[in-house]
Amino acid sequence: MTNILKVSNIIKTFNQKETIKKVSFSVEKGTIYGLLGPNGAGKTTLFKLITGLQQLTNGKIELFNRNTATHKNTLLKNIGSIIEVPIFIEHLSAQQNLAIHLQYMNCKEGNITEVLETVGLDAENTQPVSNYSLGMRQRLAIARSIVHKPELLILDEPINGLDPMGILEMRELFLRLVKEENMTLIISSHILSEIELIADTIGFIVNGELKVELPMEEIQKHHPDGLEELYMEIVSGGKNYA
């Protein structure tokens, strides 16, 4: 299969301290990659480096077989993302926010009504986003990440704030995006059971280092009771799983 993302020995330094330490991994097209780790492990920083929100100190990131250092603006148009707390134009409606996003992405193909309905929002709702609940805002963030039909989605805690039904709906949506739209997803979450249900490969990042990377099938074979035991073993600095 084709690698849609290849990260090679990347380093990020803040105030002379390495926050990302020679991280390397790749993600195959049409798969879901789960990135797990405790708060402060480097997940969000890694996502910001991939999406160009922060600059690398060293190393190389390739998207769609092209170096982001020389083709960043072109490549990033083909990515959808949720990173940290989503920011919207609060006095505008969901429809208006998505229309502005499509204009910014120079995309004329996005179906705003269809996408809002896909994530469970009322496409006819004209109230400002400032009135939205946390769960509604998260649904809108997911809608914005997919409305321009990107090839790669980078989602940092995408189900944060959703109720159990919302989590189920988004799980089904993510799987459908891969199966029907041939998208590729990279997802971080603290809800291990959800990542376990959708990911093809899981990487564990601790203190800026990618400690372990395993296919989900192998994890299920050796840890039939779930990810929690393996996660705690890796995060606590116990014996690495291989």
N, C-alpha and C positions, 0 to 999 in steps of 0.2 A: 504493500500500500504506500501511498505518497505521504510524506511528511508535510503537513501544512504549517507547522511551527518547529523550528530547531533553535534551541538555546545552547550556546557553547561557552562554557567557562566564564560566565558573567560575574562581575564584581560590582558592587555599589558601595561607595564609602561616604559616610556622613561624619563630619568633624573628626577625620582621621580614624574612624572606626568602621570596619567592614560590617555592613548590615546584610548584604548578600555575598556569599563566599563561594566563588567558583562553582556556580550552579550550572548543570548541564542536563537537558532532557529534550525529548522530541514528542510531538503529538501527531498521530496519523489522521488523515482526512476521514471524516465520517465517524469519528469516535468521541467518547466523552472521557476527559481526563479529570480526575478528582484530586485537588490539592488540599491536604489536611495538615494542620499544625495548630499549636496553641496561639493565643493572642500574643502579638509581638514577634512571631516567628519569622516574618518576612513575606507572608502571602500577598498582602496588599502592595508592598514595595515591588515585588516581582511582577505583579500585574501592571503596575504603573510603568515599569521599565519596558514591558512588552508593548504597551499601548502608546509609548512615547511621551507619557506625562512626566517622566523623569529620565535623565540621561545616564547612560552607562558610565562607570568608571573604567571598566575594562571588559573584554569579551565581545561576543557577537550574537546578535539575534537575527534569524532569518524567518521571514514570513512569505509563504508561497514561493519558496526557493529564491528569495531576493533579500539582500541585506537591508535592514531597516535604517542603517546609518546613512545610506545613499538614496533610498527610495521611500522614506518615511511617509510623506504626505500622500503618495499614491496608494501605498499599502494599507494605511490606516482607514481609508475609505471603505475597506472591505471587512472591517471589524465592528462588531457591536459589543458594548461593555456596560457593566454596572460595577463601579469601583467606589467603595465607601458609601457615604450617604448621598443618594441621588439629588441633584439640584434641578429645580424647574423654575419657570417664570410664573411666580405664584398667582398673579392676578389673571392669568389666562387659563382657558379650559384645557382638558387633555387633548382634544382635537387640535387646538391651536399650538400647543407645545410640540406635538408630533409634526405638524406642518412646518414649523420653524426648523425642526431637526432635519427634515427631508430637504429643505431649502439649503441648509448649511452643508449637508452631504452631497448637494447637487444631484439629488435623486428624484426622478419624476414617476417612478414605478410603484412606490409604496401605497398600499391600500389602508388608509388610516382607520376607516370604519371596521374593516375586517380584522385588523390587528387588535384593536381595542376589544372587540367581541371575543377574540381568541384568548385574551388574558383575563376575561371575565369582567370587563368594565362596560358600562352603558355608553355606547357611542353617541347617543343623543343627549347625554348629560352636558350641559353648558356651564355648570358651576365652576368657579375658579379652583385650581389645584390646591390653593391654601385651605380649602374646606375638606380636603381628602384625609381619610384616616391613614395610619401607617401602612396597613395592608393594601389600601388602594394606591398609595404612592409607590409601593413596591411593584404592584402589578403594572402601573404606568411606566416604571423604569424598565421592566422587562419588555413592554410594548415598544418603547423607544429603542431598545437594543436590537430589536429584530425588524422594525418597520422598513428599513432600507435593504433588507434581505442580504445580510452579510454572509460570508463563508465561515467566519470564525466568531464565536461568542466567548467573551471572557467575563465571567460572572462571579463577583465577590459577594458572598452571602446573599444570593438572590431570593431565598425564601424567608429571609428575616422579616418578622412582623406578620406573616401569613398564618391564618388559622389552619387546623388540620385539613379541612376541605380544600383550602387554597393551596396547601403544600401538595396534596394529591393532584390537583389540576395542573400545577406547574411541573410536577414530575412527568405527567403524561405529555405535557407540551414539549418538554425538553427531549423526551424520547421520540416524539413525532417530528421535531425539527431535524433530528439526525436521520431518521428513517425516510421521511418524505421529502425534505428539503436538502438533504445531504450536507447539513451544516456540521461543524465541528465545535465542541464545547469544552471549555476549561472552567471548572467550577470549584470554588472553595465553600466550605460550610462547616459549622460545628455540629450539625445534625448528622452524625455518622450513619445512622440507619438509612437516610435518604441517599447519601452518596453511594452507599453499598448497593442500592437498588438500581442505580443508573450508570455507574462508572465502568468503563472497560479497563482502565489503568488508574492506579492511585499512587501519588507521590506524597511522602511525608517530609515536611520541612520543619526544622528545629534550629533556632538561633541562626537563621540565615543559611543553613546548610541543608541540601536535599539528602536526607539520611538514607532513605529507602524508596525504591520505586518498583512496584509489583503489579502484574496483571490481576484483575479482580478474581479471575478463575482460580489462580494459585492461592490467593488469600482465602477464598471460600473453602478450598480443599484442606488447608491446614488450620483454619479457624472457623469451623462450621457454626459456632455460636455467634459470630459477628465480628465487626471490626474493633470493638472497644478494647479487647485484651491486647491486640497487636498495637493499637494506637497508644495505649498507656505504656506498653513496654518500650516503644520507640521514643516517645516524648520524655519519659522519665530517665532515659539514658541507659536502659537495660540492654540486654543482648540484641543485636541487630538480627532481623529475620532475613534469611537468604534461601 
